[in-house]
Amino acid sequence: MNSQTTNNSNNTSKQTRKKSQKVIPLLQKLRSQVQSFDIVDIKGRLIGKVKDLMVDGNRQLNFVIAKISQTNEINNFWLLMVN
């Protein structure tokens, strides 16, 4: 029974690695496509730019956004969590 449990565990680990190997290039491609996307408010005013994206431990996609002040200077970073 222990050997069967170990085999199932090994198979699960292999499947997880295979999925990760497929997802990582997709995330890298998405990251390159969304970097510098403009973030606008409801009135169409520029309020920030996407700087990066991250995946957290819950597999949620999060955008790192640089806030742009009224003088178009980047001065803060926000983290936008997408469910």
N, CA, C and O atoms as a GROMACS GRO file, in nm:
protein
  332
    1MET      N    1   0.081  -0.119   0.000
    1MET     CA    2   0.000   0.000   0.000
    1MET      C    3   0.086   0.126   0.000
    1MET      O    4   0.053   0.224  -0.067
    2ASN      N    5   0.196   0.124   0.075
    2ASN     CA    6   0.285   0.240   0.078
    2ASN      C    7   0.347   0.267  -0.057
    2ASN      O    8   0.362   0.383  -0.096
    3SER      N    9   0.385   0.161  -0.129
    3SER     CA   10   0.445   0.182  -0.260
    3SER      C   11   0.344   0.241  -0.357
    3SER      O   12   0.380   0.320  -0.444
    4GLN      N   13   0.217   0.202  -0.343
    4GLN     CA   14   0.113   0.257  -0.430
    4GLN      C   15   0.093   0.406  -0.399
    4GLN      O   16   0.076   0.487  -0.490
    5THR      N   17   0.094   0.440  -0.272
    5THR     CA   18   0.081   0.581  -0.233
    5THR      C   19   0.198   0.662  -0.285
    5THR      O   20   0.179   0.774  -0.333
    6THR      N   21   0.319   0.608  -0.276
    6THR     CA   22   0.439   0.676  -0.325
    6THR      C   23   0.430   0.695  -0.475
    6THR      O   24   0.465   0.802  -0.526
    7ASN      N   25   0.385   0.593  -0.549
    7ASN     CA   26   0.372   0.604  -0.694
    7ASN      C   27   0.270   0.712  -0.732
    7ASN      O   28   0.294   0.791  -0.823
    8ASN      N   29   0.158   0.716  -0.661
    8ASN     CA   30   0.057   0.818  -0.688
    8ASN      C   31   0.113   0.957  -0.661
    8ASN      O   32   0.087   1.051  -0.736
    9SER      N   33   0.190   0.970  -0.554
    9SER     CA   34   0.252   1.098  -0.520
    9SER      C   35   0.351   1.141  -0.627
    9SER      O   36   0.354   1.258  -0.665
   10ASN      N   37   0.432   1.046  -0.676
   10ASN     CA   38   0.529   1.076  -0.781
   10ASN      C   39   0.459   1.118  -0.909
   10ASN      O   40   0.503   1.212  -0.976
   11ASN      N   41   0.350   1.050  -0.944
   11ASN     CA   42   0.275   1.086  -1.064
   11ASN      C   43   0.216   1.226  -1.054
   11ASN      O   44   0.217   1.302  -1.151
   12THR      N   45   0.165   1.259  -0.936
   12THR     CA   46   0.109   1.392  -0.914
   12THR      C   47   0.218   1.498  -0.928
   12THR      O   48   0.194   1.603  -0.988
   13SER      N   49   0.336   1.472  -0.874
   13SER     CA   50   0.447   1.566  -0.885
   13SER      C   51   0.489   1.585  -1.029
   13SER      O   52   0.516   1.698  -1.071
   14LYS      N   53   0.494   1.478  -1.106
   14LYS     CA   54   0.530   1.488  -1.247
   14LYS      C   55   0.427   1.568  -1.325
   14LYS      O   56   0.462   1.650  -1.410
   15GLN      N   57   0.299   1.545  -1.295
   15GLN     CA   58   0.193   1.620  -1.364
   15GLN      C   59   0.200   1.768  -1.331
   15GLN      O   60   0.179   1.853  -1.417
   16THR      N   61   0.230   1.799  -1.205
   16THR     CA   62   0.242   1.939  -1.163
   16THR      C   63   0.357   2.006  -1.234
   16THR      O   64   0.344   2.120  -1.279
   17ARG      N   65   0.472   1.937  -1.246
   17ARG     CA   66   0.587   1.993  -1.316
   17ARG      C   67   0.555   2.016  -1.463
   17ARG      O   68   0.594   2.119  -1.519
   18LYS      N   69   0.484   1.924  -1.526
   18LYS     CA   70   0.448   1.939  -1.667
   18LYS      C   71   0.358   2.060  -1.687
   18LYS      O   72   0.374   2.136  -1.782
   19LYS      N   73   0.261   2.077  -1.597
   19LYS     CA   74   0.171   2.193  -1.606
   19LYS      C   75   0.248   2.323  -1.588
   19LYS      O   76   0.224   2.420  -1.659
   20SER      N   77   0.342   2.323  -1.493
   20SER     CA   78   0.422   2.443  -1.468
   20SER      C   79   0.506   2.477  -1.590
   20SER      O   80   0.521   2.594  -1.624
   21GLN      N   81   0.560   2.376  -1.655
   21GLN     CA   82   0.643   2.398  -1.773
   21GLN      C   83   0.561   2.458  -1.887
   21GLN      O   84   0.616   2.529  -1.972
   22LYS      N   85   0.431   2.431  -1.890
   22LYS     CA   86   0.345   2.488  -1.993
   22LYS      C   87   0.300   2.628  -1.956
   22LYS      O   88   0.287   2.715  -2.042
   23VAL      N   89   0.275   2.651  -1.827
   23VAL     CA   90   0.220   2.778  -1.782
   23VAL      C   91   0.325   2.889  -1.780
   23VAL      O   92   0.295   3.002  -1.816
   24ILE      N   93   0.446   2.858  -1.740
   24ILE     CA   94   0.551   2.960  -1.726
   24ILE      C   95   0.574   3.037  -1.856
   24ILE      O   96   0.576   3.160  -1.852
   25PRO      N   97   0.591   2.970  -1.970
   25PRO     CA   98   0.608   3.049  -2.094
   25PRO      C   99   0.486   3.135  -2.129
   25PRO      O  100   0.501   3.244  -2.183
   26LEU      N  101   0.367   3.086  -2.097
   26LEU     CA  102   0.247   3.165  -2.123
   26LEU      C  103   0.244   3.290  -2.036
   26LEU      O  104   0.208   3.398  -2.082
   27LEU      N  105   0.284   3.276  -1.909
   27LEU     CA  106   0.289   3.392  -1.820
   27LEU      C  107   0.395   3.492  -1.865
   27LEU      O  108   0.373   3.613  -1.859
   28GLN      N  109   0.508   3.442  -1.911
   28GLN     CA  110   0.613   3.532  -1.961
   28GLN      C  111   0.564   3.609  -2.083
   28GLN      O  112   0.592   3.728  -2.098
   29LYS      N  113   0.492   3.541  -2.171
   29LYS     CA  114   0.437   3.607  -2.290
   29LYS      C  115   0.335   3.712  -2.249
   29LYS      O  116   0.336   3.823  -2.301
   30LEU      N  117   0.245   3.676  -2.156
   30LEU     CA  118   0.146   3.771  -2.109
   30LEU      C  119   0.212   3.891  -2.043
   30LEU      O  120   0.171   4.005  -2.066
   31ARG      N  121   0.315   3.866  -1.963
   31ARG     CA  122   0.388   3.974  -1.896
   31ARG      C  123   0.443   4.073  -1.998
   31ARG      O  124   0.431   4.195  -1.981
   32SER      N  125   0.503   4.022  -2.103
   32SER     CA  126   0.561   4.111  -2.204
   32SER      C  127   0.452   4.188  -2.279
   32SER      O  128   0.477   4.300  -2.325
   33GLN      N  129   0.334   4.131  -2.292
   33GLN     CA  130   0.227   4.198  -2.364
   33GLN      C  131   0.157   4.305  -2.281
   33GLN      O  132   0.111   4.405  -2.338
   34VAL      N  133   0.149   4.289  -2.149
   34VAL     CA  134   0.076   4.385  -2.067
   34VAL      C  135   0.163   4.494  -2.007
   34VAL      O  136   0.111   4.594  -1.957
   35GLN      N  137   0.295   4.477  -2.011
   35GLN     CA  138   0.381   4.580  -1.955
   35GLN      C  139   0.357   4.711  -2.029
   35GLN      O  140   0.349   4.714  -2.152
   36SER      N  141   0.346   4.817  -1.954
   36SER     CA  142   0.322   4.953  -2.003
   36SER      C  143   0.180   4.977  -2.052
   36SER      O  144   0.153   5.081  -2.113
   37PHE      N  145   0.087   4.884  -2.028
   37PHE     CA  146  -0.054   4.912  -2.056
   37PHE      C  147  -0.096   5.030  -1.970
   37PHE      O  148  -0.057   5.039  -1.854
   38ASP      N  149  -0.174   5.120  -2.027
   38ASP     CA  150  -0.224   5.234  -1.953
   38ASP      C  151  -0.345   5.193  -1.870
   38ASP      O  152  -0.429   5.114  -1.913
   39ILE      N  153  -0.354   5.249  -1.750
   39ILE     CA  154  -0.468   5.231  -1.663
   39ILE      C  155  -0.540   5.366  -1.658
   39ILE      O  156  -0.480   5.467  -1.621
   40VAL      N  157  -0.668   5.367  -1.694
   40VAL     CA  158  -0.743   5.492  -1.696
   40VAL      C  159  -0.861   5.482  -1.600
   40VAL      O  160  -0.912   5.373  -1.573
   41ASP      N  161  -0.903   5.598  -1.550
   41ASP     CA  162  -1.021   5.600  -1.463
   41ASP      C  163  -1.147   5.606  -1.548
   41ASP      O  164  -1.141   5.602  -1.671
   42ILE      N  165  -1.260   5.616  -1.483
   42ILE     CA  166  -1.388   5.612  -1.553
   42ILE      C  167  -1.406   5.730  -1.649
   42ILE      O  168  -1.485   5.722  -1.744
   43LYS      N  169  -1.333   5.838  -1.626
   43LYS     CA  170  -1.340   5.955  -1.714
   43LYS      C  171  -1.235   5.952  -1.824
   43LYS      O  172  -1.224   6.046  -1.902
   44GLY      N  173  -1.158   5.844  -1.829
   44GLY     CA  174  -1.057   5.830  -1.934
   44GLY      C  175  -0.923   5.894  -1.903
   44GLY      O  176  -0.837   5.902  -1.990
   45ARG      N  177  -0.905   5.940  -1.779
   45ARG     CA  178  -0.778   6.002  -1.741
   45ARG      C  179  -0.677   5.895  -1.704
   45ARG      O  180  -0.709   5.798  -1.635
   46LEU      N  181  -0.555   5.913  -1.750
   46LEU     CA  182  -0.446   5.820  -1.720
   46LEU      C  183  -0.412   5.827  -1.572
   46LEU      O  184  -0.382   5.934  -1.520
   47ILE      N  185  -0.417   5.712  -1.503
   47ILE     CA  186  -0.384   5.711  -1.361
   47ILE      C  187  -0.268   5.617  -1.328
   47ILE      O  188  -0.216   5.620  -1.217
   48GLY      N  189  -0.227   5.532  -1.424
   48GLY     CA  190  -0.118   5.441  -1.397
   48GLY      C  191  -0.080   5.359  -1.519
   48GLY      O  192  -0.144   5.366  -1.624
   49LYS      N  193   0.026   5.280  -1.502
   49LYS     CA  194   0.074   5.190  -1.606
   49LYS      C  195   0.107   5.055  -1.544
   49LYS      O  196   0.159   5.049  -1.432
   50VAL      N  197   0.077   4.948  -1.615
   50VAL     CA  198   0.112   4.813  -1.568
   50VAL      C  199   0.264   4.798  -1.580
   50VAL      O  200   0.322   4.824  -1.685
   51LYS      N  201   0.326   4.757  -1.471
   51LYS     CA  202   0.471   4.738  -1.469
   51LYS      C  203   0.510   4.590  -1.469
   51LYS      O  204   0.615   4.553  -1.522
   52ASP      N  205   0.426   4.506  -1.409
   52ASP     CA  206   0.461   4.364  -1.398
   52ASP      C  207   0.335   4.287  -1.363
   52ASP      O  208   0.232   4.347  -1.332
   53LEU      N  209   0.343   4.156  -1.368
   53LEU     CA  210   0.237   4.071  -1.316
   53LEU      C  211   0.299   3.959  -1.237
   53LEU      O  212   0.413   3.920  -1.259
   54MET      N  213   0.219   3.907  -1.144
   54MET     CA  214   0.266   3.801  -1.056
   54MET      C  215   0.153   3.702  -1.035
   54MET      O  216   0.035   3.737  -1.048
   55VAL      N  217   0.189   3.580  -1.003
   55VAL     CA  218   0.091   3.480  -0.963
   55VAL      C  219   0.121   3.447  -0.817
   55VAL      O  220   0.233   3.411  -0.782
   56ASP      N  221   0.018   3.458  -0.732
   56ASP     CA  222   0.040   3.432  -0.590
   56ASP      C  223   0.019   3.286  -0.557
   56ASP      O  224  -0.007   3.204  -0.645
   57GLY      N  225   0.029   3.253  -0.431
   57GLY     CA  226   0.018   3.114  -0.386
   57GLY      C  227  -0.118   3.052  -0.412
   57GLY      O  228  -0.130   2.930  -0.415
   58ASN      N  229  -0.220   3.135  -0.430
   58ASN     CA  230  -0.354   3.086  -0.461
   58ASN      C  231  -0.381   3.082  -0.611
   58ASN      O  232  -0.494   3.063  -0.654
   59ARG      N  233  -0.275   3.099  -0.688
   59ARG     CA  234  -0.283   3.098  -0.835
   59ARG      C  235  -0.367   3.213  -0.889
   59ARG      O  236  -0.430   3.200  -0.994
   60GLN      N  237  -0.368   3.323  -0.818
   60GLN     CA  238  -0.438   3.442  -0.865
   60GLN      C  239  -0.338   3.531  -0.938
   60GLN      O  240  -0.223   3.546  -0.896
   61LEU      N  241  -0.384   3.590  -1.047
   61LEU     CA  242  -0.302   3.679  -1.127
   61LEU      C  243  -0.311   3.819  -1.068
   61LEU      O  244  -0.421   3.871  -1.048
   62ASN      N  245  -0.196   3.880  -1.041
   62ASN     CA  246  -0.190   4.013  -0.981
   62ASN      C  247  -0.108   4.105  -1.071
   62ASN      O  248  -0.003   4.066  -1.121
   63PHE      N  249  -0.158   4.225  -1.092
   63PHE     CA  250  -0.087   4.324  -1.172
   63PHE      C  251  -0.021   4.426  -1.080
   63PHE      O  252  -0.084   4.475  -0.986
   64VAL      N  253   0.104   4.457  -1.106
   64VAL     CA  254   0.174   4.564  -1.036
   64VAL      C  255   0.159   4.688  -1.121
   64VAL      O  256   0.199   4.690  -1.238
   65ILE      N  257   0.100   4.792  -1.063
   65ILE     CA  258   0.067   4.913  -1.137
   65ILE      C  259   0.142   5.032  -1.078
   65ILE      O  260   0.138   5.055  -0.957
   66ALA      N  261   0.210   5.107  -1.164
   66ALA     CA  262   0.277   5.229  -1.121
   66ALA      C  263   0.177   5.343  -1.132
   66ALA      O  264   0.122   5.368  -1.240
   67LYS      N  265   0.153   5.412  -1.021
   67LYS     CA  266   0.061   5.526  -1.019
   67LYS      C  267   0.128   5.646  -1.084
   67LYS      O  268   0.246   5.673  -1.061
   68ILE      N  269   0.052   5.718  -1.164
   68ILE     CA  270   0.104   5.839  -1.229
   68ILE      C  271   0.033   5.959  -1.168
   68ILE      O  272  -0.090   5.963  -1.161
   69SER      N  273   0.111   6.056  -1.123
   69SER     CA  274   0.054   6.176  -1.062
   69SER      C  275   0.001   6.271  -1.169
   69SER      O  276   0.010   6.242  -1.289
   70GLN      N  277  -0.053   6.382  -1.128
   70GLN     CA  278  -0.108   6.481  -1.220
   70GLN      C  279  -0.002   6.533  -1.318
   70GLN      O  280  -0.035   6.572  -1.430
   71THR      N  281   0.124   6.533  -1.277
   71THR     CA  282   0.231   6.582  -1.364
   71THR      C  283   0.294   6.469  -1.444
   71THR      O  284   0.403   6.485  -1.499
   72ASN      N  285   0.226   6.353  -1.449
   72ASN     CA  286   0.272   6.234  -1.522
   72ASN      C  287   0.402   6.176  -1.469
   72ASN      O  288   0.475   6.108  -1.541
   73GLU      N  289   0.432   6.203  -1.342
   73GLU     CA  290   0.548   6.142  -1.279
   73GLU      C  291   0.504   6.015  -1.209
   73GLU      O  292   0.400   6.013  -1.142
   74ILE      N  293   0.581   5.908  -1.225
   74ILE     CA  294   0.549   5.783  -1.158
   74ILE      C  295   0.602   5.792  -1.015
   74ILE      O  296   0.720   5.816  -0.994
   75ASN      N  297   0.511   5.774  -0.917
   75ASN     CA  298   0.556   5.792  -0.779
   75ASN      C  299   0.513   5.683  -0.682
   75ASN      O  300   0.566   5.679  -0.571
   76ASN      N  301   0.422   5.596  -0.717
   76ASN     CA  302   0.378   5.489  -0.628
   76ASN      C  303   0.354   5.362  -0.708
   76ASN      O  304   0.342   5.365  -0.831
   77PHE      N  305   0.348   5.250  -0.636
   77PHE     CA  306   0.311   5.124  -0.699
   77PHE      C  307   0.189   5.068  -0.631
   77PHE      O  308   0.177   5.074  -0.508
   78TRP      N  309   0.098   5.012  -0.708
   78TRP     CA  310  -0.020   4.943  -0.656
   78TRP      C  311  -0.012   4.798  -0.697
   78TRP      O  312   0.056   4.764  -0.794
   79LEU      N  313  -0.081   4.715  -0.626
   79LEU     CA  314  -0.094   4.575  -0.663
   79LEU      C  315  -0.243   4.548  -0.686
   79LEU      O  316  -0.322   4.554  -0.592
   80LEU      N  317  -0.280   4.518  -0.809
   80LEU     CA  318  -0.418   4.489  -0.844
   80LEU      C  319  -0.437   4.338  -0.847
   80LEU      O  320  -0.370   4.268  -0.924
   81MET      N  321  -0.527   4.288  -0.764
   81MET     CA  322  -0.550   4.145  -0.757
   81MET      C  323  -0.673   4.110  -0.839
   81MET      O  324  -0.779   4.171  -0.822
   82VAL      N  325  -0.658   4.013  -0.927
   82VAL     CA  326  -0.765   3.970  -1.016
   82VAL      C  327  -0.811   3.832  -0.973
   82VAL      O  328  -0.728   3.742  -0.961
   83ASN      N  329  -0.939   3.813  -0.952
   83ASN     CA  330  -0.993   3.682  -0.915
   83ASN      C  331  -1.040   3.608  -1.036
   83ASN      O  332  -1.088   3.495  -1.025
   0.00000   0.00000   0.00000
